[in-house]
Amino acid sequence: MDQTPKKFSIVKFLKALSREIIVPIILALVVIQYVIQAFQIPSGSMEDSLHTGDFLLGLKFTYGSPIPFTNKHFPGYAEPKPGDVVIFRYPGEPEYPDNNPGRYTHLFNALMFGNFYWDHEPEEGQPHLVHYADGPKDYIKRCVGVAGDTLAVHKGKLFINGVRQDTLPGRGKWTATFRTKSPRDERDEFVVPSVGDTLFVDSQSLERLWWLRSIVQQENPDSRVELDISLLKDGVEDNNYEFANFRVPVESDRGMLLNAMFTRNRIVLQQRLTQGDTVGAPMNFSYFRELSRIGFLPLIDPHMKGGFTRQVSYVSFEGSVLGDLEGNVAMLNAPAAPADTAAADSSADSLAAVAAPDSAAQASPRFEIRRRLLVDGNPIESYVVKTPLFFMMGDNRDNSADSRYWGFVNLRNIRAKAFVIYFSFENDDQAFSLGNPFTWWRIPFRIRWSRLGKIISLID
C-alpha cells in the first residue's frame, strides 16, 4: 500500500470548500430570498387555527418574490383571496427609521436579529449603523376582503357584501358577550378600493383619512407621507388649544392616548378601568397634530450617543384616536346641555371626578379641523390607487389587532402565503428557558407533535 502523504492542493481545497460550504450557503440564501418566509406566531390573534409557538413556512413566490435592493416584486402567480392566511409587513410602522428614506439606506435583513440601515446624517457622537431590531414587523392574518368587496362589522360580526358571516374560517373563535363601539365590534359599511379608484382627501373622515395616508405610504415607500391637521377657532389657527375635558373611551387601541392623558395630568387611578368606560381629562391639540404628522412614537431616545450601532424602535399611532378628536371638536360646537343632564351624564361615568364637562366651551366660538395630506411636503387633493388592497382579520375576532384598526394592506406589503407548520412548541407558562439547562428536559413534552407538518389551508 502506498503510504506516501498526498501533497496539499489549493485547487482541491477550494473545490471542496465551494462544494461543501459556499454553494449550500448561496442556495440557502436564494431559497430564503425568493422561496420561503419563516414566521413564528407571537400572539393569540389567530387562535385556534394557529397557536402561539407555532413555527410556519410561507411561500413567497405565490404572491411575488421581492427583487433585491428595490421596493418591487417579481410577478406572482396569484393574489390573496378571501380565506388565504397571509404574512405581511405591518403597515403601521415606518419602513425606514424615522420614516425618512432620504436619510437612511437599508443594508440587509438579519432575519431574527432585525434590519440594519446606514444613517447618512448621524448626529454628532452617533454611529452610522442603525439597528431596527424589532421591525418593520411582520404580521399574519386571514384575508377576508378584496377590491370591490363591501364590508362592515356590527356587534362583532363581519358582513361581506351584505351577508353576515355566522361561521368563522379555520378554527376561529368569537367569544365575548360584552360589545362596545370600538373598531373590534363596530365598523360602518365601506368598500375595499380597487386599482384606479380615486380617493379624495376632503371627503374622508379623519380616521378614514388616516387609512388613506397608510395606502399612500405603502405605495410610495421612498416618499415622506404626512397628515397635517390644524384646529381653526373662528377661522384662526389655534394649534395649542387646550381641551378642558377631552373624552376618550377605554378601549385596547386607545392605550397610547390614555397613557398620555394620565401622565400629563398626573392622574392616579383610584379604581380599575373596564372596557366601555369613558374617561376625561385636559389634552392639548398639539399632541394630536404631532402624532398625525409622524404616525408613530420612538420607544428609544433618538438622540442617544455612543455605541457601535444606534437602536431604534417604534410604537404606532392608531387612527381611531382621530375619530375621538373629531367627536370632541363636535362636542365643542354642540349647544350647551342643560345642567341637570350634564350632571346625570357625569355621574354615570366611572371617572367623573377627573374633570367636569366644559359646558361653556360648547356654545361658541366655532371650531373646525383643517386637514392636508402631504407627499414629500406637497399637499395632494386626491389619490389614485395603484396596487391591489386587501382587508385582513385575525381568526380570534375578539383579540386581534387587524385591518379593523389600521385599514388596508397593500399587495406590496405582502410577504408570503402561509403554507405549513414545521414546528410547534407550547411554553405559555414560561417553564422552559433556553438559558436555564435545568429546564431542557421539558423539551420533548412541550413539542406539539400533532401539529407538525400541518398544511395551514387544510386546518378547519
N, C-alpha and C positions, 0 to 999 in steps of 0.2 A: 504494500500500500504506500502511495506517495504521501510522505509526511511533510513535504516542503510547504512552508507557510505561503499562503496566497498573498500576492502583492496588493497593497491597497490601491484601489482605483477610484479617483474622484468622480469619474463619469458614472460608474456603477452606483456609487454612493448617492449622487444627485438623482439618478433614475429611481432608486429605491425610496429616497426622501419624497420625490414627486409622487410616486405611486401610492405610498402608504400614508402620507400626511397632506401634502399640498392639494392634490386632486380631490380627496374626500372633503377637505375644508371648503374648497371652491364649490363643489357640488352642493354641500350643505348650505352655503350662503345663497346659492342660486335658488334652492328649494325654499329657504326662509323668505327670500325677497319676492319670489314670484308665485309660489305654490301654496304654502300653508301659513296660517296665523295661529300661534299658540295663545291660549287665553285661560285664565283661572277665574272661576266665579267667586267674586269677593263678598257678595251680599245675598239676601233672600229675595230679591226683586223678581226672580224667575221661578220661584218655588210654586208647585212641587215638580215642575218639569225639569228644572236644573237646581242642584243644591249647592250651597256654599261648600267649597272644597272640591268641586268638580273641575277637572282639567280637560280642556277641549282643544281640538284642532279644527280650524276653519279653512275653507278653500278660497284662496284669494282670486284665482283665475275665473271663478264663476261670474263675478261682477266686474272684473277687470283688475289686473295686477298693476302696481304702481310703476311708473317709469322713473328710474333712478335720477336723482338730482333735479327733479322737476316737481311741479304740483299737478301733473297729469297722470292718466291711467291708460294702459292698453285697453282696447275694447274687450269687454266680457261677452260671454255667450248668452247672458240673461241679465235681467234686472230684478231686484227684490219684488216679490209678490206677496199678497196677504197670506200669512201663515208661516213665512220664512223666519227663522231665527237668525239674526244678523249681528255681526260685530262691527262697530263703527266708532269713529272718533267723536267724543262728546263735544257738541257744538258750543257749550257754554264757557269753555276755557280758551285763552289765547293760544294760537298755534305757535306763535313766536313769543319769547319773553317780552313782557310789557306791551304785547300786541304791536310790536314795532319791527316789521320785516326789513325796513331800511337800515336799521342799526345792527341786526343780528343775522348771521348766516347759519343755517342748520348744517352741522358737521356729520353726525351719524346717530343712529338709534342703537343704544347698547342693550336692547331687549329689557331684561328685568332691572337693569340699572338706569333706565330712563334715557332721555335725549341730551345731547351736548350741542351747544351753539358757540359761535365765535362772536364776541362783542367788539365791534369796530370802534366804539366810542366809550370805553370804560371810564368811570370817574377816577380821579386821582387816587392811587392806592388800591384799586380793584384789578383783578386779573382779567385777561381777555376771554378765558374759558368759562362758560356758563353751563351749569348742570341743572337741567329741568327734570328732577328725579321722578316726580310723580305725575308727569304729564307731557304732552296733552294726553288725557286719559282715554282709554278705550272702554266703551260700554257694550252690553249685549242685551238686546230686547227683541220682541217679535214685531214684525211689520204687520200693521192692521189696516193701513190705508195708503193708497197710491193716487197719482194725479187724477183729478176729476171726481174722486170719491167725496161724498158728503158725510161728515162725521159730527157726532155730538156725544156728550156724556151727561146723563141725568140720573141722580141718586146712585152714582157709582156704576151704572150700566152703560156700556158702549152701544151707540146706534150707528150703523153703517148704511148709508143710503136709505134712511128712514126705518130700518129694521132693527129692532132691539136684539142684541146678542145675549141670549139667556144661557148659552153654554160657552165655556172658556176653552181655548185651544190647549193642547198638551194636557198637562195635569195642573193647570192654573187654578187659582182659588180666589174667592171673593167672600170674605167672612164678616166684615164689620157690620154692625147694626146701627151705629150712630153715624148719620150722614151730615155733611156740612156744605158750605158754599165754596169750598176750596177747589182748585183745579182737579184734585183727585176725584171729586164727586160731581162737579158741575162744569160743563163747557157748552156754551151756546153753539148752535149749529154753524159749521163752516165748511168750506170746500178746499181740498188739497189742491194748490195751484198746479197748473200744467206748464210745460215749456212753452214760451211765447206769451204767457199771460202778463199783462201789465198791472202792477200793484202801485197804487197812488198813496203818497205819504199822507196827504190831508184827509183821506177817507178812513184812516185806521185809528182805532182807539190806541191809547198809549201802550197798552200791553201787546196788542197785535202789531204795533209799530216796532216793538222790541223783537217780535218774531221776524218781521221784515228785515230788521237790522241783522239778525242771525243769518238769514238767507243771503244777503249781500256779502257778509263777511265770509261765509262758506264758499261762495262762488268767486270771491276775489281775495284769496289769502295773502297776496302780496300788497294789498292796499290797507290803509287805515280807515276803518269804518267807525263813525261815532254818531250817537244820538244826542243832539244838542237841544235841551229844553230850557225855557225861561218862564218865570212867573211874571205875568203882567197884572199890575194893580191899577185899575182905571187907565189901562193902556200904557203905563210906565213900568219898565222893568224893576222888579224888586226881588232879586235872586237871593237875598239874605232874609227873606220874610220868615218869621218865627210862628209856626202853628202853635197856638196855645194848648191845644188838646188834639193831637194827631191820633186818630183812631185806627187800630190795627187788629184784625182777627188773629187769634192764636192758632196758627197752622204750621206744619212742618217746613213749608217753603218760606216762612216769614222769619226764620231764626236769625238771619243776619240783621234785619231791621229791628227786631225785638231786643237783641243784644245791644245794638247801638243806642236804642232808646233808654234802656235801663242803665247803661254805662254813663251816658252823657248826663242823665238826670240823677245819677247816684241813687237809683231806686233799689230798695231791698224788699224782696217779696215776702209778705207775711203769710201767704198761703200758696198752695200748689195750683199752678195753672192747668187747665184742661182744654182739650181741643174744642173749639167752638166759642170759647170766651172772647170778649173784645176788651182790649186794654187801651189806655190813652195816656199821653204824656207830651210835653213840648218837643217839637222837632223843627229843625231849620230846613228850608227848601234846598239850601246849598248841598245838603247830604245827598238828595236825590239827583240833583243836577250833575254832581261829580260822578256818581255811580253810573248814571246813564251814559256819560261820556266815555268812561273807560270800560265798563261792563264787568269788572272784577276787582277784587282787593288782594294785594300781595300779603301772604302769610309770613314772609321773611323780610326784614328790613332791607330795602333795595339799595341803601347807602352803606351797607356793612363793608368794611375794608379788610384786606389781607386774605391769605389762603391761596391755594393753587387753583381753585375754582370758586366761582360765586354761585351760591344756591338760590334757586327761585322756586316759588310755589304759590298757587293762587286759589281763591275761593270765588265761585261765580255768583253773580247777582241775578236773582230770579225776577222775571218780568211782571209777575203778579203784584209785586210791590208798587209798580207803576199804576196798576189798577186801583190800589189803595190811595195813591196820590191823587188820581182823578176824582175818586169818591170824596176825599177830604176837601178838595177845591170846590166840588159841587155843594158840599155842606156849608162852605163859607158863603156861597151865593144864594143859599136857600133862605126863605123867610124865617125869622126867628120863631122857634117853637114856644108855645105857652109855658110859663114857669112850672105849672104842675105836671105837664107832660115830660118836660126835661128832667124833673126830679124823679118821676117814675122810671124813666129810661135809665137814669143814673143809678138808681137803687138796684136795678136788675143786673147791673154789670159787676163782675167779680172783682174788678179793681177800680171801683168808682172813686176811691179815695185818692187815687194817683193825681187826678186833675179834674176840675169842674168844667163842664161844657162852656165854651166861649160864645155865648148866645149873642153878645154884642157884635161880634165879628161876622155873624151870619147875615146881617141886614144889608150892609154896604161897607166898603166900596165893592166894585165888581172885579172878580179875579178870573183869569184865564191862563192856560198853559200854551205857550207857543212852542212848536216843535220843528226841528230841522234834522234831516238825515244827511250826514256829510261823508263823502268818499274822498280821501286824501285832501280834506279841508274844503272841498267844493260841495255845496248843497245840491241835492237832487230832488226833483218833484215826483218822480215815478221811477219804477224799476221793472225791467223785463226779465222774467225768469229764464235762465239759460240751461239749467240742468234739472233732471227729474228729482222730485221731492217725495219724501215718504214720512208717514206718521207711525211712530214706534211706541209700543206699550209693553210693560212687563206682565208676565203671566200672573204674578201675585198683585192683583189690581189694587189692593189696599196698602201696599208697601213698595211702591216703585216710583222713583224719580224718572219720569219719561217725557214724551212729547206733550203730554197734558200740561206740563210746567214750562218747557222751553221751546216748544214749537217743532218745526220740521227738520228732518235730516236730509242733507243733500247727497246725491249719488257720489260726489267727490269725496265725502267724508266716510263712506262705507269701506270697510277693510276686507271683510270676508263673510261667506255664508258658513254658519256653524255646522259642523259635519258629524263629529264623533267624540265621545268621551273616552279618552285614552287612560285616564287615571282618576280616582276619586278617593278623598281622604276626609274622614269626619273628625273634627277637632274643635267642636263648638265650645267645649268646656276647657280648652287650652291645657288639657292634661299631658299632651305631648309637646315637648320643646326640643328643637334641633340642638339648642345649646346645652341641653341637660342630658348627658348619656344615660342617666338612670331612668329616663322615660322612653328610651328607644325600644324597649321590649314591647311597648304598646303598638308598634307599627303594624304588625300583621293583623291585629284586632281592630284597627282603625280604618283599614282599607275597605271600601265598599265594593267588594268583589263582584257583586251582581250588576254593578253599573259599568264595569269596564267593557269597552267595545260597543256600547250602545250607540246606534245611529240616531242622531237628535231628531231628525224629521219623522222617525217612527215612534217616538215617545208619545203615548196617549193614555 
